[in-house]
Amino acid sequence: MEKWRKICIPPKTTIIRTMEIIDKTTLQFAVVVDNENHLLGTVTDGDIRRGILKGLSLESPIHEVMNPYPIYAYKDELPSHYKDMLKQSHLNQLPIVDNEKRVCYILFSGEINEVASKENLVVLMAGGLGTRLRPLTNDMPKPMLNIGDKPILETIIESFKSYGFSNFIITVNYKKEIIKEYFKDGSYFGVNISYIDEDKRLGTAGALSLMKHIPTLPFFVMNADLLTKMNYEQMLFFHNETNSMATMCVREYEYQIPYGVIKTENHKLLGIEEKPIKKNFVSAGIYLLDPKAIQYIPKNTFFDMPDLFNKIINEEKLATAFPLREYWMDIGRLDDYEKANKEFSGVF
């Protein structure tokens, strides 16, 4: 019998019997269900202790102390969704139910990392000169500048790792020895890292032509000067679900026209909109590519991601946009760097 079934009990189970069950299983937790396995509530050791303090008999039915409004999740969600729920609610276990609220299984926090492990490659573009951040980048490559207490690139790797991604390639050029010396093969950080050396600037897509082995699974490409709380697992799910050749992460960009904008019809003035706010989607510097997309990248030639996406679109292959709603910051200028440092502890 699966261990979670041992802690599913009917509402008339006595408190003393529930105590025996949760002590025997060492899980300190039980799920109260009806005859058809519908979730009615949950019980912890703390719930039982509070009931005893209120004067309840050990022969009282467990439904008198259970939590009738437990936190639960529906099946077939992404593992990262379950992981976030466990973390945010400080739970060690999470009932997973179907659409009729029947318990399908209990997810325990110790199992989630195994569930989330993925083989997809992550390519991080770290070869830029960072000229707009001088003098900070005179002696240090931009991805190695500290935001908070660690380099930007380390925060990016940790973020991907939290979603189960552990295979990385870092493209390097400017001050590359600093990056290589810090991360080495990645084993200290619990990941695998190899490098692509750019002898010349190849753009955000051109360096992919230098990969020694073509990936067999969809792979991420990301600029190594970004801070974001986006859910990479959800982006991968979206990419696979749409069967896309290439997916671009996009964010909404607002800007205000500082003048009154007029609307006309020939010589007739129809109206004036004073300083309107316009909204457009722009690239967020994070991409997911099918391995077949590499065939559209010229060898050892400067080639940016917009060039690749336009080529894929012109070939009538499917390219998609994945909207970003989470925190995002491009560390491109000195004021961005200062703002990110102020916000880092509150966001990360």
Secondary structure, DSSP 8 states (H G I E B T S, - for coil): --GGGGGEE-TT-BHHHHHHHHHHHT--EEEEE-TT-BEEEEEEHHHHHHHHHTT--TTSBGGGTSBSS---EETT--HHHHHHHHHHTT-SEEEEE-TT-BEEEEEEGGGHHHHH-EEEEEEEE-----GGGTTTTSSS-GGGSEETTEEHHHHHHHHHHHTTEEEEEEEE-TTHHHHHHHHTTSGGGTSEEEEEE-SS--HHHHGGGG-SS--SS-EEEEETTEEE---HHHHHHHHHHHT-SEEEEEEEEEEE-SSEEEEEETTEEEEEEES-EEEEEEEEEEEEE-GGGGGGS-TTS---HHHHHHHHHHTT--EEEEE--S-EEE--SHHHHHHHHHHHHHH-
